Amino acid sequence: MIAQNYVGCDISKQWLDFFDETSGRLRRIDNQADAIAAYVAGLDPSRDFVVMEATGVHDRLLRHALAKAGMPFSRHNPAHTQHYSKSTRRRAKTDPLDARMLSDYGRRYQPEAEPAPREEGNGMDSRVFATELRSCSALE
């Protein structure tokens, strides 16, 4: 059996900070569809599990790229993850440290994977959904 590798991801409007617990590597990428797709292509669905905070519109592109690649992921309430961070006595607050904390959070709690997001949720057809994704990318 392959050991689960928890990849923490801190999300902002402009970029995503990833921490891979197996390699100990931190990586920052643009929060844009092409950069996200390239990063996700390097992940292994049988081994990697992405842990992130629920950030609303800013995590949408990542969630859809992960689902398209068959990658397991979970989103968590930022208040819960901040409480966890405080419990580990981490005082500094930076995006790379948050990514590392989210990886640790995944290892500690071993969350269940979320179901893939629906592309046609809220009655949108695929053309409207694609337009919405492009507009999210344009906001960054």
DSSP file with accessible surface (Angstrom, degrees, kcal/mol):
  #  RESIDUE AA STRUCTURE BP1 BP2  ACC     N-H-->O    O-->H-N    N-H-->O    O-->H-N    TCO  KAPPA ALPHA  PHI   PSI    X-CA   Y-CA   Z-CA
    1    1 A M              0   0  238      0, 0.0     2,-0.4     0, 0.0     0, 0.0   0.000 360.0 360.0 360.0 137.1    0.0    0.0    0.0
    2    2 A I        -     0   0   92     44,-0.1     2,-0.1     1,-0.1     3,-0.0  -0.664 360.0-117.2 -83.4 132.7    1.3    3.5   -0.9
    3    3 A A        -     0   0   77     -2,-0.4     2,-0.2     1,-0.1    -1,-0.1  -0.446  32.7-107.2 -69.9 140.6    1.4    5.9    2.0
    4    4 A Q        -     0   0   65     -2,-0.1     2,-0.6    44,-0.1    44,-0.2  -0.492  28.1-153.2 -69.8 132.7   -0.8    8.9    1.7
    5    5 A N  E     -a   48   0A   0     42,-3.0    44,-2.3    -2,-0.2     2,-0.6  -0.951   8.0-149.1-109.3 114.7    1.1   12.2    1.0
    6    6 A Y  E     -a   49   0A  11     -2,-0.6    15,-1.3    42,-0.2     2,-0.6  -0.760   8.6-164.0 -89.8 121.4   -0.8   15.3    2.2
    7    7 A V  E     -aB  50  20A   0     42,-2.9    44,-2.7    -2,-0.6     2,-0.3  -0.926   9.8-150.6-106.0 112.5   -0.2   18.3    0.1
    8    8 A G  E     -aB  51  19A   0     11,-2.1    11,-2.5    -2,-0.6     2,-0.4  -0.633  10.8-165.9 -83.2 141.8   -1.2   21.5    1.9
    9    9 A C  E     -aB  52  18A   0     42,-2.4    44,-0.6    -2,-0.3     2,-0.5  -0.961   9.9-161.8-134.0 117.6   -2.4   24.4   -0.2
   10   10 A D  E     - B   0  17A   8      7,-2.8     7,-2.7    -2,-0.4     2,-0.4  -0.858  21.5-152.1 -94.3 128.9   -2.8   28.0    1.0
   11   11 A I  E     + B   0  16A  16     -2,-0.5     2,-0.3     5,-0.2     5,-0.2  -0.864  22.6 163.1-111.9 133.0   -5.0   29.9   -1.4
   12   12 A S        -     0   0   29      3,-2.1    43,-0.0    -2,-0.4    19,-0.0  -0.856  52.0 -99.2-132.8 174.3   -5.0   33.6   -2.2
   13   13 A K  S    S+     0   0  103     -2,-0.3    18,-0.1     1,-0.2     3,-0.1   0.889 120.6  33.2 -60.5 -38.3   -6.5   35.7   -5.0
   14   14 A Q  S    S+     0   0  114      1,-0.2    17,-2.2   126,-0.1     2,-0.3   0.796 124.4   4.0 -92.6 -33.8   -3.1   35.9   -6.8
   15   15 A W  E     - C   0  30A  67     15,-0.3    -3,-2.1    16,-0.1     2,-0.4  -0.948  54.5-127.2-149.4 171.0   -1.3   32.6   -6.1
   16   16 A L  E     -BC  11  29A   0     13,-2.8    13,-2.5    -2,-0.3     2,-0.5  -0.982  17.1-154.3-123.2 132.0   -1.4   29.2   -4.5
   17   17 A D  E     -BC  10  28A   7     -7,-2.7    -7,-2.8    -2,-0.4     2,-0.4  -0.953  15.4-167.3-107.5 122.1    1.3   28.0   -2.1
   18   18 A F  E     -BC   9  27A   2      9,-3.4     9,-2.4    -2,-0.5     2,-0.4  -0.878  10.7-166.1-109.9 142.0    1.8   24.2   -1.9
   19   19 A F  E     -BC   8  26A   9    -11,-2.5   -11,-2.1    -2,-0.4     2,-0.7  -0.987   7.3-158.2-125.4 121.3    3.7   22.2    0.6
   20   20 A D  E  >> -BC   7  25A  22      5,-2.5     4,-2.2    -2,-0.4     5,-0.7  -0.872   3.0-159.3 -98.2 114.2    4.4   18.6   -0.2
   21   21 A E  T  45S+     0   0   47    -15,-1.3    -1,-0.1    -2,-0.7   -14,-0.1   0.832  86.5  55.0 -67.4 -31.6    5.1   16.7    3.0
   22   22 A T  T  45S+     0   0   97      1,-0.2    -1,-0.2   -16,-0.1   -15,-0.0   0.947 122.0  26.4 -67.8 -46.7    7.0   13.8    1.3
   23   23 A S  T  45S-     0   0   75      2,-0.1    -2,-0.2     1,-0.0    -1,-0.2   0.666  97.3-132.2 -88.5 -18.8    9.6   16.0   -0.4
   24   24 A G  T  <5 +     0   0   40     -4,-2.2     2,-0.4     1,-0.3    -3,-0.2   0.644  56.1 150.5  73.7  16.1    9.4   18.9    2.1
   25   25 A R  E   < -C   20   0A 147     -5,-0.7    -5,-2.5     2,-0.0     2,-0.4  -0.654  36.5-156.7 -91.4 134.4    9.1   21.2   -0.9
   26   26 A L  E     +C   19   0A  78     -2,-0.4     2,-0.4    -7,-0.2    -7,-0.2  -0.860  16.5 179.3-101.6 140.1    7.3   24.5   -1.0
   27   27 A R  E     -C   18   0A  95     -9,-2.4    -9,-3.4    -2,-0.4     2,-0.5  -0.988  15.8-157.5-145.6 134.6    6.1   25.8   -4.3
   28   28 A R  E     +C   17   0A 117     -2,-0.4     2,-0.3   -11,-0.2   -11,-0.2  -0.934  18.3 173.7-110.7 131.4    4.2   29.0   -5.3
   29   29 A I  E     -C   16   0A  12    -13,-2.5   -13,-2.8    -2,-0.5     2,-0.1  -0.911  38.1 -92.7-129.9 161.2    2.2   29.1   -8.5
   30   30 A D  E     -C   15   0A  91     -2,-0.3     2,-2.0   -15,-0.2   -15,-0.3  -0.446  35.5-119.1 -68.0 145.5   -0.2   31.7  -10.0
   31   31 A N  S    S+     0   0    1    -17,-2.2     2,-0.3    -2,-0.1   109,-0.1  -0.501  76.5 117.4 -85.0  67.3   -3.8   31.2   -9.3
   32   32 A Q  S  > S-     0   0   75     -2,-2.0     4,-2.7     1,-0.1     5,-0.3  -0.975  76.2-113.1-136.2 149.7   -4.6   30.7  -13.0
   33   33 A A  H  > S+     0   0   51     -2,-0.3     4,-2.8     1,-0.2     5,-0.2   0.853 112.3  48.2 -54.1 -45.3   -6.0   27.8  -14.9
   34   34 A D  H  > S+     0   0  115      1,-0.2     4,-2.1     2,-0.2    -1,-0.2   0.923 114.2  45.4 -67.4 -41.5   -2.8   27.0  -16.9
   35   35 A A  H  > S+     0   0   25      2,-0.2     4,-2.1    -3,-0.2    -1,-0.2   0.909 114.8  48.9 -66.3 -40.2   -0.5   27.1  -13.9
   36   36 A I  H  X S+     0   0    1     -4,-2.7     4,-3.0     2,-0.2     5,-0.3   0.936 109.9  51.0 -65.2 -45.3   -2.8   25.0  -11.8
   37   37 A A  H  X S+     0   0   54     -4,-2.8     4,-2.0    -5,-0.3    -1,-0.2   0.909 110.2  50.1 -60.2 -40.5   -3.3   22.4  -14.5
   38   38 A A  H  X S+     0   0   68     -4,-2.1     4,-0.7    -5,-0.2    -1,-0.2   0.915 113.2  45.5 -65.4 -41.6    0.5   22.1  -14.9
   39   39 A Y  H >< S+     0   0   19     -4,-2.1     3,-1.3     1,-0.2     4,-0.3   0.948 112.4  50.1 -66.3 -46.8    1.0   21.7  -11.1
   40   40 A V  H >< S+     0   0    6     -4,-3.0     3,-2.0     1,-0.3    -1,-0.2   0.855 100.2  65.4 -62.6 -32.5   -1.9   19.2  -10.8
   41   41 A A  H 3< S+     0   0   83     -4,-2.0    -1,-0.3     1,-0.3    -2,-0.2   0.790  98.3  55.6 -61.3 -24.8   -0.4   17.1  -13.7
   42   42 A G  T << S+     0   0   64     -3,-1.3    -1,-0.3    -4,-0.7     2,-0.2   0.487  91.6  92.5 -86.7  -2.5    2.6   16.4  -11.5
   43   43 A L  S <  S-     0   0   18     -3,-2.0     3,-0.1    -4,-0.3    28,-0.0  -0.586  71.7-133.5 -90.5 156.8    0.5   14.9   -8.7
   44   44 A D    >>  -     0   0   59     -2,-0.2     4,-3.5     1,-0.1     3,-1.9  -0.930   4.5-155.1-113.5 112.1   -0.3   11.3   -8.3
   45   45 A P  T 34 S+     0   0   61      0, 0.0    -1,-0.1     0, 0.0    25,-0.0   0.756  94.9  55.6 -59.5 -23.0   -4.0   10.5   -7.5
   46   46 A S  T 34 S+     0   0   76      1,-0.1   -44,-0.1    25,-0.1     3,-0.1   0.644 125.6  18.6 -83.8 -11.6   -3.1    7.2   -5.9
   47   47 A R  T <4 S+     0   0   77     -3,-1.9   -42,-3.0     1,-0.1     2,-0.2   0.690 107.7  74.9-123.6 -43.1   -0.7    8.9   -3.4
   48   48 A D  E  <  -a    5   0A   0     -4,-3.5     2,-0.4   -44,-0.2   -42,-0.2  -0.563  46.8-175.7 -88.8 146.1   -1.3   12.6   -3.1
   49   49 A F  E     -a    6   0A   9    -44,-2.3   -42,-2.9    -2,-0.2     2,-0.4  -0.980  18.1-142.7-139.3 119.1   -4.2   14.2   -1.2
   50   50 A V  E     -ad   7  73A   0     22,-2.1    24,-2.1    -2,-0.4     2,-0.5  -0.734  13.0-166.3 -91.8 130.4   -4.6   18.0   -1.4
   51   51 A V  E     +ad   8  74A   0    -44,-2.7   -42,-2.4    -2,-0.4     2,-0.3  -0.965  19.3 157.3-117.1 126.9   -5.8   19.8    1.8
   52   52 A M  E     -ad   9  75A   0     22,-2.3    24,-1.7    -2,-0.5     2,-0.3  -0.927  40.9-104.8-142.8 164.8   -7.0   23.5    1.6
   53   53 A E  E     - d   0  76A  20    -44,-0.6     2,-0.6    -2,-0.3    24,-0.2  -0.677  43.6-104.7 -87.3 149.6   -9.1   26.0    3.3
   54   54 A A        +     0   0   36     22,-2.6    -1,-0.0    -2,-0.3    21,-0.0  -0.656  47.9 165.6 -74.6 114.6  -12.5   26.9    1.8
   55   55 A T    >   -     0   0   40     -2,-0.6     3,-1.2     1,-0.3     2,-0.2   0.168  34.5-136.8-119.2  15.2  -12.0   30.3    0.2
   56   56 A G  G >  S+     0   0   41      1,-0.3     3,-1.4     2,-0.2     4,-0.5  -0.440  81.8   8.4  69.5-127.3  -15.0   30.6   -2.0
   57   57 A V  G >  S+     0   0   60      1,-0.3     3,-1.0    -2,-0.2     4,-0.4   0.800 123.4  64.7 -62.6 -29.2  -14.3   31.9   -5.4
   58   58 A H  G <  S+     0   0   59     -3,-1.2     4,-0.3     1,-0.2    -1,-0.3   0.720 103.9  45.2 -73.6 -18.6  -10.5   31.8   -5.0
   59   59 A D  G <> S+     0   0    0     -3,-1.4     4,-2.6     1,-0.1    -1,-0.2   0.475  86.6  94.6 -99.9   0.2  -10.4   28.0   -4.7
   60   60 A R  H <> S+     0   0   52     -3,-1.0     4,-2.2    -4,-0.5     5,-0.2   0.915  83.7  47.6 -60.5 -48.2  -12.8   27.2   -7.6
   61   61 A L  H  > S+     0   0   15     -4,-0.4     4,-2.2     1,-0.2    -1,-0.2   0.919 114.3  47.8 -62.1 -41.8  -10.1   26.8  -10.4
   62   62 A L  H  > S+     0   0    0     -4,-0.3     4,-2.8     2,-0.2     5,-0.2   0.936 109.9  51.8 -64.3 -46.6   -8.1   24.5   -8.2
   63   63 A R  H  X S+     0   0   34     -4,-2.6     4,-2.4     1,-0.2    -1,-0.2   0.921 112.4  46.0 -57.3 -44.1  -11.1   22.4   -7.1
   64   64 A H  H  X S+     0   0   24     -4,-2.2     4,-2.5    -5,-0.2    -1,-0.2   0.898 112.4  49.8 -69.8 -37.9  -12.1   21.8  -10.8
   65   65 A A  H  X S+     0   0   21     -4,-2.2     4,-1.8    -5,-0.2    -2,-0.2   0.913 112.4  48.1 -65.8 -41.7   -8.6   21.0  -11.9
   66   66 A L  H  <>S+     0   0    0     -4,-2.8     5,-2.9     2,-0.2     4,-0.4   0.930 112.9  48.0 -63.2 -44.5   -8.2   18.5   -9.1
   67   67 A A  H ><5S+     0   0   28     -4,-2.4     3,-1.3    -5,-0.2    -2,-0.2   0.923 109.5  52.8 -62.7 -42.7  -11.5   16.9   -9.9
   68   68 A K  H 3<5S+     0   0  187     -4,-2.5    -1,-0.2     1,-0.3    -2,-0.2   0.869 111.9  46.3 -61.8 -35.0  -10.7   16.7  -13.6
   69   69 A A  T 3<5S-     0   0   49     -4,-1.8    -1,-0.3    -5,-0.2    -2,-0.2   0.457 115.1-116.0 -85.8  -2.4   -7.4   14.9  -12.8
   70   70 A G  T < 5 +     0   0   52     -3,-1.3    -3,-0.2    -4,-0.4    -2,-0.1   0.758  61.0 156.6  73.8  23.6   -9.2   12.5  -10.3
   71   71 A M      < -     0   0    6     -5,-2.9    -1,-0.2    -6,-0.2     2,-0.2  -0.694  41.7-126.6 -86.0 129.9   -7.2   14.0   -7.4
   72   72 A P        +     0   0   31      0, 0.0   -22,-2.1     0, 0.0     2,-0.3  -0.503  40.1 162.1 -73.0 143.1   -8.6   13.6   -3.9
   73   73 A F  E     -d   50   0A   3     41,-0.3    41,-3.1   -24,-0.2     2,-0.3  -0.979  24.0-154.9-153.7 161.9   -8.9   16.8   -1.9
   74   74 A S  E     -d   51   0A   2    -24,-2.1   -22,-2.3    -2,-0.3     2,-0.4  -0.994   7.2-149.5-142.0 147.0  -10.7   18.3    1.0
   75   75 A R  E     -d   52   0A  72     -2,-0.3     2,-0.3   -24,-0.2   -22,-0.3  -0.924  17.5-162.7-114.5 145.0  -11.6   21.9    2.0
   76   76 A H  E     -d   53   0A  29    -24,-1.7   -22,-2.6    -2,-0.4    -2,-0.0  -0.936  29.7 -96.3-132.7 151.0  -11.8   23.0    5.6
   77   77 A N    >>  -     0   0   79     -2,-0.3     4,-2.0   -24,-0.2     3,-0.7  -0.427  32.3-137.0 -61.0 124.5  -13.3   25.9    7.5
   78   78 A P  H 3> S+     0   0   39      0, 0.0     4,-2.6     0, 0.0     5,-0.2   0.843 103.2  59.0 -57.2 -32.1  -10.5   28.5    8.0
   79   79 A A  H 3> S+     0   0   58      1,-0.2     4,-1.9     2,-0.2     5,-0.1   0.906 106.8  47.7 -63.6 -38.0  -11.6   29.0   11.6
   80   80 A H  H <> S+     0   0  110     -3,-0.7     4,-2.2     2,-0.2    -1,-0.2   0.920 113.2  46.2 -68.3 -44.0  -11.0   25.3   12.3
   81   81 A T  H  X S+     0   0    0     -4,-2.0     4,-2.5     2,-0.2    -2,-0.2   0.873 111.6  51.9 -70.1 -33.5   -7.6   25.2   10.7
   82   82 A Q  H  X S+     0   0   91     -4,-2.6     4,-2.5    -5,-0.2    -1,-0.2   0.899 109.1  50.7 -66.7 -38.2   -6.5   28.5   12.4
   83   83 A H  H  X S+     0   0  137     -4,-1.9     4,-2.0    -5,-0.2    -2,-0.2   0.921 110.4  49.6 -63.2 -42.9   -7.5   26.9   15.7
   84   84 A Y  H  X S+     0   0   25     -4,-2.2     4,-1.1     2,-0.2    -2,-0.2   0.930 109.3  52.3 -60.0 -44.9   -5.4   23.8   14.9
   85   85 A S  H ><>S+     0   0   17     -4,-2.5     5,-1.6     1,-0.2     3,-0.8   0.924 109.1  49.0 -59.3 -43.7   -2.5   26.1   14.0
   86   86 A K  H ><5S+     0   0  146     -4,-2.5     3,-1.7     1,-0.2    -1,-0.2   0.874 105.3  58.7 -63.4 -35.6   -2.7   27.9   17.3
   87   87 A S  H 3<5S+     0   0   75     -4,-2.0    -1,-0.2     1,-0.3    -2,-0.2   0.749 102.3  53.8 -67.6 -21.4   -2.9   24.5   19.1
   88   88 A T  T <<5S-     0   0   49     -4,-1.1    -1,-0.3    -3,-0.8    -2,-0.2   0.374 114.7-120.0 -91.8   4.0    0.5   23.6   17.6
   89   89 A R  T < 5 +     0   0  204     -3,-1.7     2,-0.6     1,-0.2    -3,-0.2   0.759  56.9 155.8  63.8  31.2    2.0   26.9   19.0
   90   90 A R      < +     0   0   83     -5,-1.6    -1,-0.2     1,-0.2    -2,-0.1  -0.787  16.2 177.4 -87.7 121.8    2.9   28.3   15.6
   91   91 A R        +     0   0  208     -2,-0.6    -1,-0.2    -3,-0.1     2,-0.1   0.802  51.1  85.1 -94.6 -37.0    3.0   32.0   16.0
   92   92 A A        -     0   0   57      1,-0.0     2,-0.5     5,-0.0    -2,-0.0  -0.405  59.8-158.0 -70.8 147.5    4.2   33.1   12.5
   93   93 A K        +     0   0  130     -2,-0.1     2,-0.3     4,-0.0    -1,-0.0  -0.891  32.2 137.7-130.5  96.9    1.5   33.6    9.8
   94   94 A T     >  -     0   0   66     -2,-0.5     4,-2.5     1,-0.1     5,-0.2  -0.945  61.2-111.1-132.0 160.7    2.8   33.4    6.2
   95   95 A D  H  > S+     0   0   45     -2,-0.3     4,-2.3     1,-0.2     5,-0.2   0.928 117.4  48.8 -60.2 -45.6    1.4   31.7    3.2
   96   96 A P  H  > S+     0   0   40      0, 0.0     4,-2.1     0, 0.0    -1,-0.2   0.911 112.4  48.9 -62.0 -38.0    4.2   29.0    3.0
   97   97 A L  H  > S+     0   0   62      1,-0.2     4,-2.5     2,-0.2    -2,-0.2   0.883 109.5  52.4 -68.2 -34.9    3.7   28.2    6.7
   98   98 A D  H  X S+     0   0    8     -4,-2.5     4,-2.5     2,-0.2    -1,-0.2   0.901 107.8  51.6 -65.5 -39.2    0.0   28.0    6.3
   99   99 A A  H  X S+     0   0    0     -4,-2.3     4,-1.9     2,-0.2   -80,-0.3   0.931 111.5  47.1 -62.2 -43.0    0.5   25.5    3.4
  100  100 A R  H  X S+     0   0   94     -4,-2.1     4,-2.4     1,-0.2    -2,-0.2   0.917 111.0  51.7 -63.4 -43.3    2.8   23.4    5.7
  101  101 A M  H  X S+     0   0    2     -4,-2.5     4,-2.8     1,-0.2    -2,-0.2   0.911 107.7  52.3 -61.3 -40.4    0.2   23.6    8.5
  102  102 A L  H  X S+     0   0    0     -4,-2.5     4,-2.3     2,-0.2    -1,-0.2   0.888 108.1  51.2 -66.2 -35.1   -2.6   22.4    6.1
  103  103 A S  H  X S+     0   0    0     -4,-1.9     4,-2.3     2,-0.2    -1,-0.2   0.941 112.0  46.7 -63.2 -45.8   -0.4   19.4    5.2
  104  104 A D  H  X S+     0   0   42     -4,-2.4     4,-2.7     1,-0.2    -2,-0.2   0.892 109.3  55.0 -61.1 -41.1    0.1   18.7    8.9
  105  105 A Y  H  X S+     0   0   24     -4,-2.8     4,-2.7     1,-0.2     5,-0.3   0.918 108.0  49.4 -59.1 -44.1   -3.7   19.1    9.4
  106  106 A G  H  X S+     0   0    0     -4,-2.3     4,-2.6     1,-0.2    -2,-0.2   0.930 111.6  48.0 -61.4 -45.4   -4.3   16.5    6.7
  107  107 A R  H  < S+     0   0   92     -4,-2.3    -2,-0.2     1,-0.2    -1,-0.2   0.921 115.2  46.2 -61.4 -42.4   -1.9   14.0    8.3
  108  108 A R  H  < S+     0   0  160     -4,-2.7    -2,-0.2     1,-0.2    -1,-0.2   0.929 127.5  23.8 -67.8 -46.5   -3.4   14.6   11.8
  109  109 A Y  H  < S-     0   0  115     -4,-2.7    -2,-0.2    -5,-0.2    -3,-0.2   0.593  84.3-148.8-102.0 -12.6   -7.1   14.3   10.9
  110  110 A Q     <  -     0   0  118     -4,-2.6    -3,-0.1    -5,-0.3    -4,-0.1   0.919  26.6-152.0  42.3  65.3   -6.9   12.2    7.6
  111  111 A P        -     0   0   24      0, 0.0     2,-0.2     0, 0.0    -1,-0.1  -0.175  13.1-104.6 -67.2 158.7  -10.0   13.9    6.1
  112  112 A E        -     0   0  168      1,-0.1     2,-0.1   -40,-0.0    -2,-0.0  -0.547  41.6-103.0 -76.8 147.6  -12.4   12.3    3.7
  113  113 A A        -     0   0   50     -2,-0.2   -39,-0.2   -39,-0.1    -1,-0.1  -0.445  34.9-121.5 -70.2 144.0  -12.1   13.4    0.1
  114  114 A E        -     0   0   60    -41,-3.1   -41,-0.3    -2,-0.1    -1,-0.1  -0.544  31.0-100.8 -79.8 153.3  -14.8   15.8   -1.2
  115  115 A P        -     0   0  112      0, 0.0    -1,-0.1     0, 0.0     3,-0.1  -0.366  51.0 -87.7 -68.2 153.7  -17.0   14.8   -4.1
  116  116 A A        -     0   0   67      1,-0.1   -52,-0.1   -49,-0.1     2,-0.1  -0.342  49.7-104.2 -60.6 141.8  -16.0   16.4   -7.4
  117  117 A P        -     0   0   26      0, 0.0     2,-0.5     0, 0.0    -1,-0.1  -0.396  34.4-114.7 -66.9 146.6  -17.6   19.8   -7.9
  118  118 A R    >   -     0   0  184      1,-0.1     3,-1.0    -3,-0.1   -54,-0.0  -0.721  16.2-155.1 -84.5 127.8  -20.5   19.9  -10.4
  119  119 A E  T 3  S+     0   0  102     -2,-0.5    -1,-0.1     1,-0.2    10,-0.1   0.761  94.5  44.9 -72.0 -25.5  -19.7   21.9  -13.5
  120  120 A E  T >  S+     0   0  110      9,-0.1     3,-0.7     3,-0.1    -1,-0.2  -0.023  83.3 144.3-111.4  32.6  -23.4   22.5  -14.2
  121  121 A G  G X   +     0   0   13     -3,-1.0     3,-1.7     1,-0.2     8,-0.0  -0.180  60.0  27.7 -66.0 160.2  -24.4   23.5  -10.6
  122  122 A N  G 3  S-     0   0  159      1,-0.3    -1,-0.2     2,-0.0     3,-0.1   0.786 132.2 -67.5  59.5  26.9  -27.0   26.1  -10.0
  123  123 A G  G <  S+     0   0   77     -3,-0.7    -1,-0.3     1,-0.2     2,-0.3   0.616  92.5 146.6  76.2  10.3  -28.7   25.5  -13.3
  124  124 A M    <   -     0   0   38     -3,-1.7    -1,-0.2    -4,-0.1     2,-0.1  -0.591  42.8-136.1 -80.7 140.3  -25.8   26.8  -15.4
  125  125 A D     >  -     0   0   58     -2,-0.3     4,-2.4    -3,-0.1     3,-0.2  -0.439  33.9 -97.4 -85.4 172.0  -25.1   25.2  -18.7
  126  126 A S  H  > S+     0   0   64      1,-0.2     4,-2.5     2,-0.2     5,-0.2   0.838 122.5  55.4 -63.5 -31.3  -21.5   24.4  -19.6
  127  127 A R  H  > S+     0   0  178      2,-0.2     4,-2.0     1,-0.2    -1,-0.2   0.927 110.0  45.6 -67.2 -41.1  -21.0   27.5  -21.7
  128  128 A V  H  > S+     0   0   72     -3,-0.2     4,-2.5     2,-0.2    -2,-0.2   0.928 112.9  51.4 -66.3 -41.0  -22.0   29.7  -18.8
  129  129 A F  H  X S+     0   0    9     -4,-2.4     4,-2.5     1,-0.2    -2,-0.2   0.933 109.3  49.6 -61.8 -45.7  -19.8   27.7  -16.4
  130  130 A A  H  X S+     0   0   35     -4,-2.5     4,-2.3     1,-0.2    -1,-0.2   0.903 110.7  50.5 -61.5 -39.6  -16.8   28.1  -18.8
  131  131 A T  H  X S+     0   0   75     -4,-2.0     4,-2.4     2,-0.2    -1,-0.2   0.920 109.0  51.7 -63.9 -40.7  -17.4   31.9  -19.0
  132  132 A E  H  X S+     0   0   47     -4,-2.5     4,-2.1     1,-0.2    -2,-0.2   0.922 109.3  49.8 -63.2 -42.1  -17.6   32.1  -15.2
  133  133 A L  H  X S+     0   0   34     -4,-2.5     4,-2.1     1,-0.2    -1,-0.2   0.917 110.7  49.6 -63.0 -42.2  -14.2   30.3  -14.9
  134  134 A R  H  X S+     0   0  154     -4,-2.3     4,-2.2     1,-0.2    -1,-0.2   0.911 109.6  51.2 -63.5 -38.7  -12.6   32.6  -17.4
  135  135 A S  H  X S+     0   0   59     -4,-2.4     4,-1.4     1,-0.2    -1,-0.2   0.888 107.5  53.0 -68.0 -33.8  -14.0   35.6  -15.5
  136  136 A C  H  X S+     0   0    6     -4,-2.1     4,-0.8     1,-0.2     3,-0.2   0.921 109.8  49.0 -64.0 -41.4  -12.5   34.2  -12.3
  137  137 A S  H >< S+     0   0   32     -4,-2.1     3,-0.7     1,-0.2    -2,-0.2   0.894 107.6  54.8 -64.4 -37.3   -9.1   33.9  -14.0
  138  138 A A  H 3< S+     0   0   85     -4,-2.2    -1,-0.2     1,-0.2    -2,-0.2   0.806 100.2  61.0 -67.0 -28.3   -9.4   37.5  -15.3
  139  139 A L  H 3<        0   0  108     -4,-1.4    -1,-0.2    -3,-0.2    -2,-0.2   0.786 360.0 360.0 -68.5 -28.2   -9.9   38.8  -11.7
  140  140 A E    <<        0   0   51     -4,-0.8  -126,-0.1    -3,-0.7    -3,-0.1   0.363 360.0 360.0 -70.8 360.0   -6.6   37.5  -10.7
